[in-house]
Amino acid sequence: FSVKNNKKKRNKGETLPKSHRMSHHRIQRIREPYRRSFKLISTKMWNFVFFPEDLSR
């Protein structure tokens, strides 16, 4: 019985990293456009900090 339990645990450990890697890859692919838009927003914020007259124009 204990041997069967160990086998199950080992199988779970083997399959878990693959699925985790896949989900991580998916998250990265989703996050990529957000990162681009965030860069845009951050540059706009910096422009607002340094050149407020540009926005009021």
N, C-alpha and C positions, 0 to 999 in steps of 0.2 A: 504493500500500500504506500509506504513512504517513498519507495523507488518511483512509483507512478507519479506521485506528487512532484518529486524532483524533476522528472522528465517534463511534466507540464510546465513547471517554472522555467526550465531551460528554454523550452520552445517559445514561451512568452518573451523571454529576454532576447531571443534571436529575432523575433518578428517585430518587436517594439522599435528598435532603432530605425529600421527601414521606414515604417509608417511615420515616425517622428521626423525623419529626414525629409520625407515627402511633404508633410504638412509645413515644415520650416521653409522648404523651397516655394510652396504655394504662397506662404505669408510674404516671402521676399518679393515674389512677382507682383503681389498685390501692393506691397509697400513702395515699389519703385516709382510709379506715377505720383504717389503722395509725396515722396521725397522731392520730386521735381517741383511740384506745386508749392511745397513748403519753402524750397529755395526761392521761388518767385515771391512768395509772401514775405519771407525774411528780407529780401532785397528791397521790396516796397517799404517795409517797416524802416529799414536803414535810411532809405531816401526820405521818408517822413521825418526821421530823427534829424538828418543833416540838412535836408532841403525842404522845409515845410512850404516855402513859397511855390514850389513846383506843383504841389497838390492844390493850393488855393487858386492857382491860375485857371 
